[in-house]
Amino acid sequence: MRSFRAAVIAACLLIALPPVAVPALAAADPPACAAPYLVDRTFDNGARWRLCWEMREIEGLTLTDAVYTPRGHEPVSVLHSGHLAQIHVPYDSGEPRFHDMAGGLGFSAVPLKDEDCPQGERREQDEVPVLCVLPDQPRGIAYLNPSLGDDSGRRSAQGKALVLFSAFELGWYTYLVEWRFADDGSINPRVGATGSLRGSDGIVVSPKHGWPIGVGASDFEESHQHNIFWRLDFDVQGSADDVVEQYDFAGSGTATLEMKRKVITKEAGITNNRTRWWRVVDKTVKNADGHPASWEITNSDSSQYRGPDTEPYSHSDVYVTQYSACERLTAENAEPPCELSVDQFVNGQTVTDPVVWVSVDYHHVARDEDHDPMPAHWQGFHIQPRDITASNPH
């Protein structure tokens, strides 16, 4: 707690110094869509998320014009668009090596039933219920500040999240595509995989490449990767003046850590480190403390798959590229005049309107419990506001 002397000094400084002019956070434009493609949720704490959704032929569930309004503040635009950019499934023996989105993810959207969307609202596209909107999902304790011997000073709150969910059937798997927009402004994109295992299909799987499934040890299910890529087109209060910064903390094995900042001015493929994170910052937009507004990206849950030289897009965990409308998929992009994969998108351009590509990888070693129906396994990453507000927005 601040000492009396420090409080007096601070008060004197406030009296002696003229107030610093901080630019106001201008209100963001509202999402450019209407029902049933508009999702608009105001939470009990006063925070609000508004965004648009659609099912696209290639990308499947695509979110656009995401705008966050902290309690008592003006709206802040966050994402111009966000969607999956590829599902790469290579098997441990070397074959097959699937790119599940190359054939058009949106065509395989699973019609959702009431039991798939409990206490939520099913939204339709082309008269098919393909989106579940869950407006008030518990996300646990938002904060808990116990009093010091006096219950009257105790402060705590439960957090809530707006959840958007769709399902897609691709081969043996059913992929569950989910986005969580929390009342504190954070975003958690994640994908779950359920459905059925591939099975041996008459192919003999070596114990070196699989796990025994069923009675005894005669049939092996081959281990494989699920490499999920997302494409995030950030617009922090518009596309102008957005910059990507990378933060590292040097000093492993030492008593001190030193923060290092790197501004990514050119397109780049980046390897993740355990303490490394990024932010998309608009230095012209500031909160009440005068700090530039930004959204932080943390990707610490990936197995960091690296494929052969024929899969160079798998050699980085995060890519930063300049916006281009036809750069839609991480691999098998195949939309002229754009290149085939994200590593080829990185061609020396200066980044003035950044698109961030995030890969989260999971190595699936099957088990007996994965027999039909296979329990869902999830993989995702985190986006959170950094200096959007000057204090706890909850």
C-alpha positions as CSV (number, residue, x, y, z in Angstrom):
1,M,0.0,0.0,0.0
2,R,1.3,3.5,-0.8
3,S,2.9,5.2,2.1
4,F,1.6,8.6,3.5
5,R,4.9,10.3,2.4
6,A,4.5,9.0,-1.2
7,A,0.9,10.1,-1.3
8,V,1.8,13.6,-0.3
9,I,4.6,13.8,-2.9
10,A,2.2,12.6,-5.6
11,A,-0.4,15.1,-4.6
12,C,2.1,17.9,-4.8
13,L,3.2,16.9,-8.2
14,L,-0.4,16.9,-9.4
15,I,-0.8,20.4,-8.1
16,A,2.5,21.7,-9.5
17,L,2.4,20.2,-13.0
18,P,-0.2,21.1,-15.7
19,P,-2.5,18.3,-16.8
20,V,-1.2,16.2,-19.7
21,A,-3.5,16.1,-22.7
22,V,-4.4,12.5,-23.6
23,P,-6.1,12.0,-27.0
24,A,-9.6,10.6,-26.5
25,L,-10.3,7.0,-27.6
26,A,-12.6,7.7,-30.6
27,A,-15.6,5.4,-31.0
28,A,-15.3,2.5,-33.4
29,D,-17.7,2.1,-36.3
30,P,-20.5,-0.5,-35.7
31,P,-20.3,-3.9,-37.4
32,A,-21.6,-3.8,-41.0
33,C,-24.2,-6.6,-40.8
34,A,-27.7,-7.3,-39.6
35,A,-29.7,-10.2,-38.2
36,P,-29.1,-13.1,-38.2
37,Y,-25.4,-12.4,-38.9
38,L,-25.0,-9.7,-36.2
39,V,-24.0,-10.9,-32.7
40,D,-24.4,-8.2,-30.0
41,R,-24.0,-9.0,-26.3
42,T,-23.8,-6.7,-23.3
43,F,-22.7,-8.4,-20.1
44,D,-23.8,-7.8,-16.5
45,N,-20.6,-5.8,-15.9
46,G,-21.5,-3.4,-18.7
47,A,-18.9,-4.6,-21.2
48,R,-20.1,-5.3,-24.8
49,W,-19.1,-7.3,-27.8
50,R,-20.5,-6.8,-31.3
51,L,-19.4,-8.7,-34.4
52,C,-20.6,-10.3,-37.6
53,W,-20.3,-13.9,-38.7
54,E,-20.7,-15.9,-41.9
55,M,-20.0,-19.3,-43.4
56,R,-17.5,-19.1,-46.2
57,E,-16.9,-21.8,-48.8
58,I,-13.2,-22.2,-48.0
59,E,-12.6,-20.7,-44.5
60,G,-15.8,-22.0,-42.9
61,L,-16.9,-19.9,-39.9
62,T,-15.5,-16.4,-40.4
63,L,-15.9,-13.5,-37.9
64,T,-15.7,-9.9,-39.1
65,D,-15.9,-6.4,-37.6
66,A,-15.3,-7.4,-34.0
67,V,-15.8,-4.4,-31.7
68,Y,-15.3,-4.4,-27.9
69,T,-16.8,-1.8,-25.5
70,P,-15.3,-1.8,-22.0
71,R,-17.6,-0.6,-19.2
72,G,-17.8,3.2,-19.3
73,H,-15.7,3.6,-22.4
74,E,-16.1,4.1,-26.1
75,P,-16.1,1.1,-28.4
76,V,-12.8,-0.2,-29.7
77,S,-12.5,-2.1,-33.0
78,V,-10.3,-5.2,-32.7
79,L,-10.5,-7.6,-35.6
80,H,-11.4,-6.8,-39.2
81,S,-11.6,-10.6,-39.7
82,G,-10.7,-13.9,-38.1
83,H,-10.9,-17.5,-39.3
84,L,-9.2,-20.8,-39.6
85,A,-6.5,-20.8,-42.3
86,Q,-5.7,-24.5,-42.5
87,I,-5.9,-27.9,-40.7
88,H,-2.8,-29.9,-41.5
89,V,-2.9,-33.6,-40.5
90,P,0.3,-35.4,-41.3
91,Y,0.7,-39.1,-40.0
92,D,3.8,-40.3,-38.2
93,S,4.7,-42.9,-40.9
94,G,5.0,-40.0,-43.4
95,E,1.8,-40.7,-45.3
96,P,-0.9,-39.5,-45.6
97,R,-0.5,-35.8,-45.1
98,F,-3.9,-34.1,-45.2
99,H,-4.8,-30.5,-45.7
100,D,-8.4,-30.7,-44.5
101,M,-9.5,-27.2,-45.7
102,A,-8.3,-27.5,-49.3
103,G,-11.6,-29.1,-50.3
104,G,-13.8,-26.4,-48.8
105,L,-14.5,-26.5,-45.1
106,G,-17.8,-24.6,-45.3
107,F,-19.5,-27.3,-47.4
108,S,-19.3,-29.8,-44.5
109,A,-20.9,-27.7,-41.8
110,V,-22.8,-29.9,-39.4
111,P,-26.5,-28.9,-38.8
112,L,-26.7,-28.2,-35.1
113,K,-29.5,-29.6,-32.9
114,D,-30.9,-28.2,-29.7
115,E,-28.7,-30.5,-27.6
116,D,-25.6,-29.2,-29.4
117,C,-26.4,-25.7,-28.3
118,P,-27.9,-25.9,-24.7
119,Q,-29.2,-22.6,-23.3
120,G,-28.0,-20.9,-26.5
121,E,-29.4,-19.7,-29.8
122,R,-28.9,-21.5,-33.1
123,R,-28.3,-19.2,-36.1
124,E,-29.0,-20.2,-39.7
125,Q,-27.3,-19.7,-43.0
126,D,-29.3,-20.8,-46.1
127,E,-31.9,-22.2,-43.7
128,V,-29.5,-24.5,-42.0
129,P,-28.6,-24.0,-38.3
130,V,-24.8,-23.9,-38.4
131,L,-23.9,-21.5,-35.6
132,C,-24.5,-21.7,-31.8
133,V,-24.4,-18.5,-29.9
134,L,-24.0,-18.9,-26.1
135,P,-24.3,-15.5,-24.6
136,D,-23.3,-16.0,-20.9
137,Q,-20.9,-18.9,-20.4
138,P,-19.1,-18.9,-17.0
139,R,-15.3,-18.4,-17.3
140,G,-14.5,-18.6,-13.6
141,I,-13.4,-16.0,-11.2
142,A,-12.7,-12.6,-12.8
143,Y,-11.0,-11.3,-9.7
144,L,-11.0,-11.9,-5.9
145,N,-9.6,-9.3,-3.6
146,P,-10.2,-10.5,0.0
147,S,-10.4,-7.9,2.8
148,L,-7.9,-7.7,5.6
149,G,-10.0,-8.9,8.5
150,D,-13.1,-6.9,7.3
151,D,-15.7,-8.6,5.1
152,S,-17.1,-5.2,4.0
153,G,-14.0,-4.6,1.9
154,R,-14.1,-7.9,0.1
155,R,-14.3,-7.6,-3.7
156,S,-14.9,-10.5,-6.2
157,A,-16.7,-11.2,-9.4
158,Q,-17.4,-14.1,-11.7
159,G,-16.5,-13.7,-15.3
160,K,-18.7,-14.4,-18.4
161,A,-18.0,-15.1,-22.0
162,L,-19.8,-14.9,-25.3
163,V,-19.2,-18.2,-27.1
164,L,-19.7,-18.8,-30.9
165,F,-19.5,-22.5,-32.0
166,S,-19.8,-24.4,-35.2
167,A,-19.0,-28.0,-36.2
168,F,-17.5,-29.4,-39.5
169,E,-17.3,-33.0,-40.6
170,L,-14.1,-33.8,-42.5
171,G,-13.2,-37.4,-43.2
172,W,-13.2,-39.3,-40.0
173,Y,-13.1,-36.2,-37.8
174,T,-15.6,-33.7,-36.6
175,Y,-13.9,-30.4,-35.9
176,L,-15.5,-28.0,-33.4
177,V,-14.6,-24.4,-34.2
178,E,-15.1,-22.1,-31.2
179,W,-14.4,-18.4,-30.4
180,R,-14.8,-17.1,-26.8
181,F,-15.2,-13.3,-26.3
182,A,-14.9,-12.5,-22.6
183,D,-16.3,-9.7,-20.6
184,D,-12.8,-8.5,-19.9
185,G,-12.1,-8.0,-23.6
186,S,-10.0,-11.2,-24.1
187,I,-10.5,-13.6,-27.0
188,N,-9.8,-17.3,-27.0
189,P,-10.0,-19.0,-30.5
190,R,-9.8,-22.8,-30.2
191,V,-10.6,-26.0,-32.2
192,G,-11.7,-29.3,-30.8
193,A,-11.4,-32.6,-32.7
194,T,-13.9,-35.5,-32.1
195,G,-15.6,-38.0,-34.3
196,S,-13.8,-41.2,-35.2
197,L,-10.2,-42.4,-35.5
198,R,-8.9,-43.1,-38.9
199,G,-8.5,-46.9,-38.3
200,S,-6.0,-49.1,-40.0
201,D,-8.0,-49.5,-43.3
202,G,-6.2,-52.7,-43.8
203,I,-2.8,-50.9,-43.4
204,V,-0.3,-52.5,-41.1
205,V,0.8,-49.8,-38.6
206,S,4.2,-50.2,-37.0
207,P,4.4,-50.0,-33.2
208,K,7.0,-47.2,-33.8
209,H,4.2,-45.1,-35.3
210,G,1.2,-45.9,-33.3
211,W,-0.6,-47.2,-30.2
212,P,-2.4,-50.5,-29.7
213,I,-6.2,-50.0,-29.8
214,G,-8.6,-52.8,-28.9
215,V,-7.9,-56.3,-27.5
216,G,-4.2,-57.2,-27.3
217,A,-1.5,-55.5,-29.4
218,S,-2.3,-56.6,-32.9
219,D,-4.0,-53.5,-34.2
220,F,-2.3,-50.1,-33.9
221,E,-3.8,-46.7,-34.5
222,E,-1.3,-44.4,-36.2
223,S,-0.2,-41.3,-34.3
224,H,-0.6,-38.0,-36.2
225,Q,-0.5,-34.3,-35.9
226,H,-3.3,-31.7,-35.8
227,N,-1.7,-28.5,-36.9
228,I,-4.3,-25.7,-36.7
229,F,-3.6,-22.3,-38.4
230,W,-5.6,-19.1,-37.8
231,R,-5.6,-15.9,-39.8
232,L,-6.2,-12.7,-37.9
233,D,-6.6,-9.4,-39.6
234,F,-6.3,-6.9,-36.8
235,D,-7.7,-3.4,-37.1
236,V,-7.2,-1.5,-33.8
237,Q,-9.5,1.4,-34.4
238,G,-9.0,1.0,-38.1
239,S,-6.3,-0.4,-40.3
240,A,-4.1,2.8,-40.1
241,D,-1.1,3.1,-37.7
242,D,-1.2,-0.6,-36.5
243,V,2.2,-2.1,-35.7
244,V,3.2,-5.6,-34.5
245,E,5.7,-5.7,-31.7
246,Q,7.5,-8.8,-30.3
247,Y,8.6,-9.1,-26.6
248,D,11.2,-11.4,-25.2
249,F,12.7,-11.8,-21.8
250,A,16.4,-12.6,-21.7
251,G,18.0,-14.3,-18.7
252,S,17.1,-17.9,-18.4
253,G,18.9,-19.5,-15.4
254,T,19.6,-16.1,-14.0
255,A,18.1,-14.1,-11.1
256,T,17.1,-11.2,-13.4
257,L,15.1,-11.0,-16.7
258,E,15.5,-8.2,-19.2
259,M,12.6,-7.3,-21.5
260,K,13.5,-6.8,-25.2
261,R,11.1,-5.2,-27.7
262,K,11.3,-5.7,-31.4
263,V,9.1,-3.9,-33.9
264,I,8.2,-6.1,-36.9
265,T,8.4,-3.7,-39.9
266,K,8.9,-6.3,-42.6
267,E,7.0,-9.5,-43.3
268,A,8.3,-12.4,-41.2
269,G,8.0,-16.0,-40.1
270,I,8.7,-16.3,-36.3
271,T,9.6,-19.2,-34.0
272,N,7.8,-19.1,-30.7
273,N,9.6,-19.1,-27.3
274,R,8.0,-19.9,-24.0
275,T,8.1,-16.3,-22.7
276,R,7.7,-14.7,-26.1
277,W,4.5,-12.8,-27.0
278,W,3.3,-10.2,-29.5
279,R,1.0,-7.3,-29.6
280,V,-0.8,-5.4,-32.3
281,V,-0.6,-1.7,-31.2
282,D,-2.0,1.5,-32.5
283,K,0.3,4.2,-31.2
284,T,-2.1,7.0,-32.0
285,V,-4.8,5.5,-29.9
286,K,-4.2,5.9,-26.2
287,N,-6.0,5.1,-22.9
288,A,-6.6,7.5,-20.1
289,D,-3.0,6.9,-18.8
290,G,-1.6,7.9,-22.1
291,H,-0.5,4.3,-23.0
292,P,-0.9,3.1,-26.6
293,A,-3.9,0.7,-27.0
294,S,-3.0,-2.9,-28.1
295,W,-4.1,-6.5,-28.2
296,E,-1.6,-9.1,-27.0
297,I,-1.2,-12.6,-28.5
298,T,0.1,-15.5,-26.4
299,N,0.8,-18.9,-28.0
300,S,2.3,-21.1,-25.3
301,D,0.3,-24.4,-25.7
302,S,1.7,-25.6,-29.0
303,S,3.8,-28.7,-29.6
304,Q,5.6,-26.7,-32.3
305,Y,5.5,-29.2,-35.2
306,R,8.2,-28.9,-37.8
307,G,7.7,-30.8,-41.1
308,P,10.0,-31.6,-44.0
309,D,11.4,-29.1,-46.5
310,T,8.3,-29.8,-48.6
311,E,6.2,-28.1,-45.9
312,P,8.1,-24.9,-45.2
313,Y,5.0,-23.2,-43.9
314,S,5.3,-25.5,-40.8
315,H,8.8,-24.1,-39.9
316,S,7.4,-21.0,-38.1
317,D,4.8,-20.7,-35.3
318,V,3.7,-17.1,-36.1
319,Y,3.7,-15.2,-39.4
320,V,3.2,-11.5,-39.9
321,T,2.3,-10.3,-43.4
322,Q,1.0,-7.3,-45.1
323,Y,-2.8,-7.5,-45.9
324,S,-3.7,-9.1,-49.2
325,A,-7.3,-10.2,-49.9
326,C,-6.2,-13.4,-51.7
327,E,-3.8,-14.6,-49.0
328,R,-6.5,-16.8,-47.3
329,L,-4.9,-20.1,-46.4
330,T,-1.6,-21.0,-44.8
331,A,-1.1,-24.0,-47.2
332,E,-2.8,-25.0,-50.4
333,N,-3.9,-21.4,-50.9
334,A,-4.0,-21.7,-54.7
335,E,-5.7,-18.4,-55.4
336,P,-3.8,-16.3,-58.0
337,P,-2.1,-13.9,-58.0
338,C,-1.2,-14.9,-54.4
339,E,1.3,-17.6,-53.6
340,L,0.6,-21.2,-52.4
341,S,1.6,-20.9,-48.8
342,V,2.2,-18.4,-46.0
343,D,6.0,-18.8,-46.1
344,Q,5.8,-17.5,-49.7
345,F,3.6,-14.6,-48.6
346,V,6.7,-13.4,-46.7
347,N,8.5,-11.6,-49.5
348,G,10.0,-8.5,-48.0
349,Q,7.0,-6.2,-48.0
350,T,6.8,-3.4,-45.4
351,V,4.0,-4.1,-43.0
352,T,1.5,-1.2,-42.7
353,D,-1.7,-3.2,-42.3
354,P,-0.7,-6.4,-40.4
355,V,-2.2,-9.8,-40.7
356,V,-1.1,-12.3,-38.0
357,W,-1.1,-16.1,-38.7
358,V,-0.9,-18.3,-35.6
359,S,-0.2,-22.0,-35.6
360,V,-1.1,-24.3,-32.6
361,D,0.0,-27.9,-33.0
362,Y,-1.0,-31.1,-31.2
363,H,0.4,-34.6,-31.5
364,H,-2.4,-37.1,-31.1
365,V,-1.3,-40.5,-29.8
366,A,-4.5,-42.5,-29.7
367,R,-5.7,-44.4,-26.6
368,D,-8.4,-47.0,-25.9
369,E,-10.7,-44.1,-24.6
370,D,-10.6,-42.7,-28.2
371,H,-12.9,-45.5,-29.5
372,D,-16.1,-44.1,-31.0
373,P,-17.2,-41.5,-30.2
374,M,-13.8,-40.0,-29.7
375,P,-13.7,-37.5,-26.8
376,A,-12.9,-34.0,-28.0
377,H,-9.3,-32.7,-27.7
378,W,-8.8,-29.0,-27.9
379,Q,-6.0,-26.6,-29.0
380,G,-6.0,-22.8,-29.1
381,F,-4.3,-19.6,-28.0
382,H,-5.1,-16.3,-26.3
383,I,-5.6,-12.7,-27.2
384,Q,-6.1,-10.1,-24.5
385,P,-6.3,-6.3,-24.3
386,R,-3.2,-4.5,-23.2
387,D,-3.7,-0.9,-22.1
388,I,-7.1,-0.5,-23.7
389,T,-8.4,0.8,-20.4
390,A,-6.5,2.5,-17.6
391,S,-7.8,0.1,-14.9
392,N,-9.7,-3.2,-14.4
393,P,-12.5,-3.0,-16.9
394,H,-14.7,-5.6,-15.1
